[in-house]
Amino acid sequence: MNVDLHCHSTISDGVLTPTEVAERAHANGVQLWALTDHDELSGLAQASAAANDLGMKFIPGVEISVTWAQHTVHIVGLGVDENNDLLNAGLTDIRSGRTVRAREMADRFEQIGIPDAYEGALPYAANPSLISRTHFARFLIERGYCDNMQMVFDKYLGDGKPVSVPMHWSTLEQAVSWILAAGGQAVVAHPGRYTYTPVQFDAFFSQFKDLGGAAIEVVTGSHTPDEYAIYAKVARQYGFLASCGSDFHSPKEGKLDLGTVPALPSGLTPIWHDWA
C-alpha cells in the first residue's frame, strides 16, 4: 500500500493548500494519507473533504514542536481529534511564541546586513502566526542570498548559526499527553535529524515509550537509505510501531515527493496495521 503519513500545507510551512496536497498525493498514487502541519489543526477539515472526494483514506494529524535536552524534536500525532480542547490549547500556547521568535530572527538578519527579512518572509507564510525558519529560507533563496534550503540552514538558520534563535517548545510529556487525550498515536518524526549521543537517544526513546509513545518514523524524506536500516533496528529494540512519510513541503524542496516513499524494511509492524 502506498502510504504517506507526514506532509505539510500552506497552513504551516508548505507551499500547497491542503486540497492541493491531497490532489498531488492522490495523483501520485497515495492510498493512505495524513496531513501533519506544524502545531496547527485548521487545515484538517479541508484536507479530509478533499481526500474523501478523491476516494483516498485520510488520517488527521499534526506535528508538534518539542524541546528535549535543549534541542528541538518533532512529535507527530496521527488519528487525532481536531476538536479536542486539550490539544488545541497546547498548540495555541506553542504558536504564541513563534511571532516573537521571528522578530528576533529578523533583528539578527539586520545585524549581519540582510534588511527587511521579516517583511520578506511574511508573504511566504499564509498563516502569520506560524512564520518559521522555512519562510525566512524561501525569502533568502528568492533574493539570491543562498542557492537552496540546505545552504540557508548551514549558513544562517541551523542550530548554533548566526540567526538561530532557541525556542522553548512543549515538553515531550505535554506533547504525548495532548495526542493521547485527542485519541491519537504519538510518533517520533525523523529521528535521524537529531544530534543526540547514544546515551541521550536511549533516554529519549525510553521516556517516549514510557509516556505512551507508539511509533517512530523509519522511512522519511529526512533519512538516507542507510538510516532506514538504523531506525528499523531502533523500532525493533524498543518495540515501536513503524511509520513513514515524505515530509513533503514543496515540489521543489526535499528528497521525497508525495507518493514516492519507499516501503518499510521487513520485520516491522506498521502503525496502520490495525486501523479500520
Secondary structure, 3 states (H helix, E strand, C coil): CCEECCECCCCCCCCCCHHHHHHHHHHCCCCEEEECCECCCCCHHHHHHHHHHHCCEEEEEEEEEEEECCEEEEEEEECCCCCCHHHHHHHHHHHHCHHHHHHHHHHHHHHCCCCCHHHHHHHHCCCHHHCCHHHHHHHHHHCCCCCCHHHHHHHHHCCCCCCCCCCCCECHHHHHHHHHHCCCEEEECCHHHCCCCHHHHHHHHHHHHHHCCCEEEEEECCCCHHHHHHHHHHHHHHCCEEEEECCECCCCCCCCCCCCCCCCCCCCCECCCCCC
